[in-house]
Amino acid sequence: MTHPILYGVPFSQPVRAVMWLLILKRMPFEMVLINPGSKGDNGSRSAAYLEKNPGGTIPCLEEPDTGFTLGEAHAIMTYLANSNGWTDVYPDDYRLRARVDWYLNYHHRNVRDASLGLVAPKIRKDLDIPTMVQESARRNLTAALTVLDTGWLKDRQFLVGEHVTLADLAAYVEIGQLQSQFTNVFDFTPFPNVDRWLKDMTQIDGHDDVHIVLAELGDISEQAPSMDNIRNANRRALQALKAKLAEIGEG
């Protein structure tokens, strides 16, 4: 049986969520770099890639043995959990699982706006995101963090309970990237429960392996990185990932 293939780039937040799940569960996989938006041979708009994922988005999961492909990070994560019986991260208790699904649905146009409002405008100047859109995304994120701080994390260590689930992995790759040790573009002081949760999540197995790309890029609060820096950070992250996967394979 061949290992599943994950298409994407380590800098992509949804790609990191799937990477983290696979590393956390110590499932070997192959990572293939796909350039978002490109029509080149290794681009997400190439004919070959669109055959696998007609939406042209990343990540995409492929099972070479069967030819099965699946796009969208949350669909991939729930599929992997279901097909492998990972009930620790996707509980078999119907109510707890429903709460995980609740967050995964809530995530879009709320927490996901961390990227649209704070990171993408600095990293992807080519997108020319209007100021009004950026400001709206910031407001959405601030409102979402308030919801997480006063609701989801008020009486729980993690989003759904006392154990990490798919909800935490999906949320952290968006929120965590804003921290001072990474892009340094957001102050979490007004959100003490979120701030505590962020620190707890750094202790989860696979955190450092998945976030090498952000550690390589560093602080972008004052100066945006060049495209060469971004490409090099993705390459170094991929090299480190291959070393991690070799370790998992040997284990």
C-alpha positions, 0 to 999 in steps of 0.5 A: 500500500502506497502512502497518501499524497498531500498537495500544497505548500507549507505556508498555506494555513489549511495545508498546515492543518492537514499536515499537523493531523497526519504528523500527530497521528504518525501517518506517513505521507508524501508532500508534493509542492503545488504553486497556488494560482499558477497554470504551470506544471506544478500549479494549482490551475494546471490541467493535471491538478484540476483533474484531481481537484476541479476547484484548483485549491490547496490542499488536496489529498490523493490515495494513489492505490485507488485514485481517490482524491479529496479537496478542502482541508476540513473534508480531508481531516474528517475523512482521515479521522473517519477512515482511520478510526481516530476518535481521539481527535474526532470523537465518536460521541455524537454530541462531541463530534457535532461540536467539532463540526460546529466549529469547522463550519463556524471557522470560515468567514470568522477565524479564517479571516486572520489570513485575509485581513492580517497575513495575505495583504503583506504576503500576497501583494499581487492580490491587491486586497482592498483596504475595505476588505482587510478592515472587514476581515479584521473586524470579523476576526476580532469578533470571532476571537471574542466568541472563542475567548468568552465562549468556547474556551471559557471553561475548557482547555481546548475548543471542545473539551479537555483534549485536542480535536480537529477543531483545535488544529484548524483554528490554531493554524489560522490564529497561531500564525499571528503570534509574536514568535511568527508573523507578529501582527496581532496582540492577544492580550485582550483575549486571555483564554485564547492566549492561554490556549495558544500556549497549550497548543504549542505543546502538541506533538507536531506543532514545531514541525508544521510551523517551520515555514513561519519560523523561517519567515519571521516577523512581517509586521514592519516589512513584508518578505520577498517572494524569494524568501517565501519560496525558500521558507517553503523549501526549507519547511519541506526538507524538514518535513521529509526528515520528520516523515522519515522518522515516522516511517522508521518508527 
